[in-house]
Amino acid sequence: MFVDEVKLEVAAGRGGNGCMAFRREKYLPMGGPYGGNGGKGGDIRFIADEGLSTLLDLKYQRHIIGNNGQHGLGKNKNGKSGEDVVIKVPIGTTIYNLEDDAVIADLTLNNEEVVVATGGRGGRGNVSLATRSNPCPSFCENGELGQTLKLKLELRVMADVGLVGLPSVGKSTILSCVTKAKPKVAAYHFTTLSPNLGVVTTKDKKTFVMADLPGLIKGASSGSGLGYQFLKHVERTKVIVHIIDMSDDNAYDNYLTIRNELEKFSDKLLLKEEVIVANKMDLESSTKNIEKFKKKIGNKKVFLVSALKNEGFDNLITYLGEIVSKIKTDNVVVDTKIKQHVVYKFKNDPPFEIIKENNIWVVKGQRVEKLLRMSNFNTDESVRVFANKLRKMGVDKKLIELGANYGDTVRIINFEFIFEP
């Protein structure tokens, strides 16, 4: 089963909690803190594998969860970091962030990899939290949550040459003639329901990959037939080969139909190298139509073949091998824009916002919520440290400005506190 698009949610591992421990040994009456840090959560990584050709393995795996880091231990032992989760995908897979539709990565090389979700930082133990003013802290930190993302994976077949044309013009038969691929061949439209790949070897031992792309029809770029689903695969190819049934009296109009659909899908496709192949030249009607076609097509080169008799392919294969070797992969037109590295500059944006809901003051904000999640409230000191950090961020001052009184309830995420300015 060929699957070229999936949606899934990934969640990197959470960092391990820090440890609060104290050194209690003979002859060391002032042993001090002895708790280690938690381990980092595991990342979610995608890697391109040339052995895969479909996203079928991910179709039913909608949620991928990373490994958590281990908690810190006494005797200043740090927790082990969680192992990364490695997901193998076919070469040619593009990874999108569903929230803003930005391209996270475009994996076009074997073993190329990308980290899509980073694991959370491990919480600090009380050894790392010791300061001059507080050399023996009696609190520690919880681990940070890992990144959570909703992704869309889209596969575009990586082929040097793509065969396009109306249904039943002989694309699959031609692929079987010039390669060892065995695609399904039958005398009805849309026999091919997924791209088929084959390796072509020229006389001078050059090789290139050829793909038979499912038949296009008029309106394919707007969703008709199977064309819209597989037009995206044409973007990866270096050369587009138009297969035309020359026995059809409307051969030239059929050629224009395919070109129009390619242009509507992406005008950049017309910038690719184009080769025209007239098939079914073993029929009498083809001999009559080819002269009319050549007059209308102008100076463009046309290769005459017969897939039924397996004739006329030697010159075509040699020509394709030459132009494929001249076209660099970097010049292949792909209609994707990868989000570049951005240098973030400091902005004086408020780190939180406060609203009132049902007589409860609700504090929201990424920094505040992260502080809460990483705070361990097992000791009075940890509560005081948390309150002091909120005060330094200006939460208390803002609450007073908004009219909060002593004893009011303040909520952060699902935790509620009594306001004591």
LUMFITOR-415748 format. One line per 4 residues: number of its first residue (from 1); for each residue x, y, z of C-alpha. Coordinates in Angstrom, 1 decimal. Example, Ala and Ser with C-alpha at 12.3 -4.5 7.8 and 13.67 -1.06 7.14 Angstrom:
2
1 = 12.3:-4.5:7.8; 13.7:-1.1:7.1
This chain:
421
1 = 0.0:0.0:0.0; 1.4:3.4:-1.0; 1.0:6.2:1.5; 2.5:9.6:0.7
5 = 0.9:11.8:3.4; 0.3:11.3:7.1; -0.4:13.5:10.1; 0.8:12.8:13.6
9 = 1.7:14.3:16.9; 5.1:14.0:18.5; 6.0:14.7:22.1; 9.7:14.7:23.2
13 = 10.6:13.2:26.5; 10.4:15.1:29.8; 13.5:15.9:31.8; 14.1:14.0:35.0
17 = 13.5:15.6:38.3; 16.4:16.9:40.4; 17.1:15.3:43.7; 17.2:16.9:47.2
21 = 19.6:15.0:49.4; 22.1:15.8:52.1; 25.5:14.4:52.8; 25.5:12.6:56.2
25 = 28.8:11.0:56.9; 31.0:10.5:59.9; 33.4:13.3:60.5; 31.4:15.6:58.2
29 = 29.0:17.4:60.5; 28.5:20.1:57.8; 28.1:17.7:54.9; 25.9:20.0:52.8
33 = 23.7:19.3:49.7; 24.2:16.0:47.9; 21.4:15.7:45.3; 22.1:15.2:41.6
37 = 20.5:16.6:38.5; 17.8:14.9:36.4; 18.6:13.6:33.0; 17.6:15.4:29.8
41 = 14.5:14.1:28.0; 14.9:12.2:24.7; 14.5:14.0:21.4; 12.3:13.0:18.4
45 = 14.5:12.6:15.3; 13.6:11.8:11.7; 16.1:10.2:9.4; 15.8:9.5:5.7
49 = 16.3:5.8:4.7; 16.7:4.8:1.0; 15.3:1.4:1.9; 11.8:2.8:2.4
53 = 9.3:3.9:-0.3; 6.1:4.7:1.6; 4.9:6.3:4.8; 2.7:3.3:5.6
57 = 4.4:2.5:8.9; 3.4:5.9:10.3; -0.2:5.9:9.0; -1.6:4.2:12.1
61 = 1.0:5.6:14.5; -0.6:8.9:15.3; 1.2:9.6:18.6; 4.9:9.3:19.1
65 = 6.2:9.9:22.6; 9.8:10.4:23.6; 11.7:8.7:26.5; 11.8:10.7:29.7
69 = 15.1:11.4:31.5; 15.8:9.6:34.7; 15.6:11.4:38.1; 18.7:12.6:39.9
73 = 19.9:10.6:42.9; 21.7:11.1:46.1; 25.5:11.2:46.4; 25.3:13.8:43.6
77 = 24.5:11.3:40.9; 22.9:12.7:37.8; 20.0:10.9:36.1; 20.5:9.3:32.7
81 = 19.3:11.1:29.7; 16.4:9.6:27.8; 17.2:7.9:24.6; 16.2:9.6:21.4
85 = 13.3:8.2:19.4; 14.5:7.7:15.8; 11.8:7.5:13.1; 12.9:6.4:9.6
89 = 11.1:7.9:6.6; 11.6:7.6:2.8; 14.0:9.9:1.0; 12.0:12.9:-0.3
93 = 9.9:13.3:2.8; 9.0:16.9:3.8; 8.0:17.6:7.4; 5.6:20.5:8.1
97 = 4.5:22.1:11.3; 0.7:22.0:11.2; 0.4:25.1:13.4; 1.9:27.5:10.9
101 = 2.4:25.2:7.9; 6.1:26.0:8.0; 8.6:23.4:6.5; 10.7:22.0:9.4
105 = 12.9:19.9:7.1; 13.1:18.5:3.6; 14.9:15.1:3.7; 16.4:14.5:0.3
109 = 19.6:12.6:1.0; 20.1:9.1:2.5; 20.8:9.2:6.3; 19.9:12.9:6.4
113 = 18.3:13.6:9.8; 16.6:16.4:11.7; 15.5:16.9:15.3; 11.9:18.0:15.2
117 = 11.1:18.0:18.9; 13.7:18.6:21.7; 13.6:16.8:25.0; 13.1:18.8:28.2
121 = 15.9:19.9:30.4; 16.5:17.9:33.5; 15.7:19.6:36.8; 18.6:20.7:39.0
125 = 19.4:19.0:42.3; 20.1:20.9:45.4; 23.9:20.7:44.7; 23.5:22.8:41.6
129 = 21.1:25.2:43.4; 23.6:26.1:46.1; 24.7:29.7:46.3; 26.7:31.9:48.6
133 = 23.6:33.2:50.3; 22.1:29.7:50.5; 24.9:27.1:50.6; 22.5:24.3:51.6
137 = 19.2:24.6:49.8; 16.4:22.3:50.8; 14.6:22.2:47.5; 15.1:21.0:43.9
141 = 13.6:21.4:40.5; 11.3:19.2:38.5; 12.2:18.3:34.9; 11.1:20.5:32.0
145 = 8.4:19.2:29.6; 9.6:18.2:26.1; 8.4:19.9:23.0; 5.0:18.8:21.5
149 = 4.3:19.4:17.9; 1.6:18.4:15.4; 3.2:17.4:12.1; 2.3:16.6:8.5
153 = 4.7:14.4:6.6; 4.5:14.5:2.8; 6.4:12.2:0.5; 7.5:13.3:-3.0
157 = 9.0:10.4:-4.9; 12.7:11.0:-5.6; 13.1:10.1:-9.3; 15.4:11.6:-12.0
161 = 12.8:11.1:-14.7; 9.0:11.3:-14.4; 6.6:9.9:-16.9; 3.4:12.0:-17.2
165 = 0.4:11.8:-19.6; -3.2:11.0:-19.9; -4.5:7.6:-18.7; -3.8:4.6:-20.9
169 = -1.1:6.2:-23.0; 1.4:3.5:-22.1; 3.4:4.9:-19.2; 3.5:1.7:-17.2
173 = 4.3:-0.4:-20.3; 7.2:1.9:-21.2; 8.5:1.7:-17.6; 8.4:-2.1:-17.9
177 = 10.3:-2.0:-21.3; 13.2:0.1:-20.1; 13.5:-1.2:-16.5; 13.0:-4.4:-14.6
181 = 10.0:-2.9:-12.8; 6.7:-4.9:-13.2; 3.9:-2.4:-12.8; 0.3:-3.5:-13.4
185 = -0.7:-3.0:-17.0; -4.3:-3.2:-18.2; -6.6:-1.7:-20.8; -8.6:0.7:-18.6
189 = -8.1:4.1:-17.1; -6.3:4.6:-13.8; -4.8:1.2:-13.7; -1.8:2.8:-11.9
193 = -2.9:3.9:-8.5; 0.5:4.8:-7.1; 3.9:5.9:-8.5; 6.1:3.0:-9.7
197 = 9.9:3.3:-9.7; 12.5:1.6:-11.9; 16.2:1.9:-12.5; 17.3:2.5:-16.1
201 = 20.8:1.6:-17.3; 22.2:3.2:-20.5; 24.7:1.6:-22.9; 27.6:3.5:-21.3
205 = 26.5:2.2:-17.9; 24.9:5.4:-16.6; 21.9:4.8:-14.4; 19.0:6.9:-13.4
209 = 15.6:6.4:-11.7; 12.4:6.6:-13.7; 8.9:7.0:-12.1; 5.6:6.2:-13.7
213 = 3.2:8.8:-12.2; -0.5:8.0:-12.2; -2.5:9.3:-15.2; -3.5:13.0:-15.2
217 = -6.8:14.3:-16.7; -8.2:17.7:-17.4; -8.8:19.4:-14.1; -6.3:17.3:-12.2
221 = -4.7:20.4:-10.6; -8.1:21.3:-9.0; -8.7:17.8:-7.7; -10.1:15.8:-10.6
225 = -9.1:12.1:-11.0; -5.9:11.0:-9.3; -3.7:13.8:-10.7; -3.8:16.3:-7.8
229 = -2.8:13.6:-5.4; 0.3:12.7:-7.4; 1.2:16.0:-9.2; 3.4:16.9:-6.2
233 = 5.7:13.9:-7.1; 6.6:15.7:-10.4; 8.3:18.4:-8.4; 11.2:16.1:-7.4
237 = 12.0:15.0:-10.9; 14.9:16.4:-13.0; 13.2:15.6:-16.3; 9.6:15.4:-17.3
241 = 8.8:13.0:-20.1; 5.4:13.5:-21.8; 4.0:10.3:-23.1; 1.5:10.9:-25.9
245 = -0.8:8.4:-27.6; -0.1:9.3:-31.2; -3.0:7.1:-32.4; -5.4:9.7:-30.9
249 = -6.4:12.4:-33.4; -6.3:14.9:-30.5; -2.7:14.1:-29.6; -1.6:17.8:-29.7
253 = -4.6:18.9:-27.6; -3.8:16.1:-25.1; -0.2:17.4:-24.9; -1.5:20.9:-24.1
257 = -3.9:19.5:-21.5; -1.0:18.0:-19.5; 1.1:21.1:-19.7; -1.8:23.3:-18.6
261 = -2.4:21.1:-15.5; 1.3:21.2:-14.6; 1.4:25.0:-14.9; -1.8:25.3:-12.8
265 = -0.3:23.1:-10.1; 3.0:25.0:-10.1; 4.3:27.3:-12.9; 7.9:26.2:-11.9
269 = 7.2:22.8:-13.4; 7.4:24.3:-16.8; 11.0:25.3:-16.1; 12.1:21.6:-15.9
273 = 13.7:19.8:-18.8; 11.0:18.4:-21.1; 11.1:15.3:-23.4; 8.2:14.4:-25.7
277 = 7.6:10.7:-26.5; 5.1:9.6:-29.1; 3.9:6.1:-28.3; 1.9:3.5:-30.2
281 = 3.8:4.3:-33.4; 3.0:0.7:-34.6; -0.5:1.8:-35.5; -1.4:3.3:-38.9
285 = -3.3:6.3:-37.4; -0.1:7.3:-35.5; 1.8:7.6:-38.8; -0.7:10.1:-40.0
289 = -1.0:12.1:-36.8; 2.7:12.4:-36.1; 3.2:14.8:-39.1; 0.4:17.1:-37.9
293 = 1.8:16.9:-34.4; 5.4:17.9:-35.4; 4.1:20.9:-37.3; 2.2:22.2:-34.3
297 = 5.0:21.4:-31.8; 7.6:23.4:-33.6; 11.3:22.7:-33.1; 10.9:20.4:-30.1
301 = 12.4:17.0:-30.4; 10.0:14.1:-30.4; 11.0:10.4:-29.8; 8.9:7.8:-31.7
305 = 8.5:4.5:-29.8; 6.2:1.5:-29.7; 5.8:0.1:-26.2; 3.8:-2.9:-27.6
309 = 6.7:-4.0:-29.8; 9.5:-2.6:-27.5; 10.9:-0.5:-30.3; 12.6:2.9:-30.4
313 = 13.9:3.1:-26.8; 17.6:3.0:-27.3; 18.0:6.6:-28.5; 15.5:7.8:-25.8
317 = 17.4:6.1:-23.0; 20.8:7.5:-24.2; 19.4:11.0:-24.5; 17.8:10.9:-21.0
321 = 21.0:9.6:-19.5; 23.0:12.5:-20.9; 20.6:15.3:-19.8; 20.1:13.7:-16.3
325 = 23.8:13.6:-15.7; 24.1:17.3:-16.6; 21.4:18.5:-14.3; 22.5:19.0:-10.7
329 = 20.3:18.0:-7.8; 20.6:21.5:-6.5; 18.9:22.8:-9.6; 15.8:20.6:-9.2
333 = 12.7:22.9:-8.6; 10.9:22.0:-5.4; 8.0:24.2:-4.3; 8.8:24.2:-0.6
337 = 10.2:26.9:1.6; 12.2:25.8:4.6; 12.1:28.0:7.6; 15.6:29.5:7.9
341 = 17.5:30.0:11.1; 16.2:33.1:12.8; 18.1:35.3:15.2; 15.7:36.3:18.0
345 = 16.3:39.7:19.5; 15.1:40.8:22.9; 11.6:42.4:23.0; 10.2:44.0:26.0
349 = 7.0:41.9:25.9; 5.3:41.2:29.2; 6.2:37.7:30.5; 2.6:37.1:31.7
353 = -1.0:38.3:31.5; -3.6:38.4:34.2; -7.4:38.1:33.7; -10.2:37.6:36.1
357 = -12.6:34.7:35.7; -15.4:34.0:38.3; -13.6:36.0:41.0; -10.4:34.1:40.4
361 = -7.2:35.8:39.2; -5.8:33.7:36.3; -2.1:34.2:35.5; -1.1:33.0:32.0
365 = 2.3:33.1:30.3; 4.9:30.7:29.1; 7.5:31.8:31.6; 5.2:31.6:34.5
369 = 3.8:28.2:33.5; 7.3:26.8:33.0; 8.3:28.1:36.4; 5.3:26.4:38.0
373 = 5.9:23.0:36.3; 9.6:23.0:37.3; 8.9:23.9:40.9; 8.9:21.2:43.5
377 = 6.6:22.2:46.4; 7.6:19.4:48.8; 9.3:21.9:51.2; 8.5:25.3:52.6
381 = 11.7:26.8:51.1; 10.7:25.7:47.6; 7.4:27.5:48.0; 9.1:30.7:49.2
385 = 11.6:30.5:46.2; 8.6:30.1:43.8; 6.8:33.1:45.4; 10.0:35.3:45.3
389 = 10.5:34.5:41.6; 6.9:35.5:40.8; 7.4:38.7:42.8; 10.6:39.6:40.9
393 = 8.7:39.0:37.6; 6.2:41.6:38.7; 3.2:39.3:39.2; 2.4:40.7:42.7
397 = 2.7:44.3:41.6; 0.4:43.7:38.6; -2.2:41.9:40.8; -2.3:44.9:43.2
401 = -2.7:47.3:40.2; -5.7:45.3:38.9; -7.4:45.4:42.4; -6.5:42.1:43.9
405 = -6.9:41.9:47.7; -5.3:39.8:50.5; -6.9:36.4:50.5; -8.0:36.4:46.8
409 = -7.5:33.2:44.8; -4.8:33.2:42.1; -4.7:30.3:39.6; -1.8:29.3:37.4
413 = -2.6:26.4:35.1; -4.5:24.0:37.5; -2.9:25.2:40.7; -4.6:27.7:43.0
417 = -2.9:29.9:45.6; -3.9:32.4:48.2; -2.7:35.9:47.4; -0.6:37.3:50.2
421 = 1.2:40.5:49.0
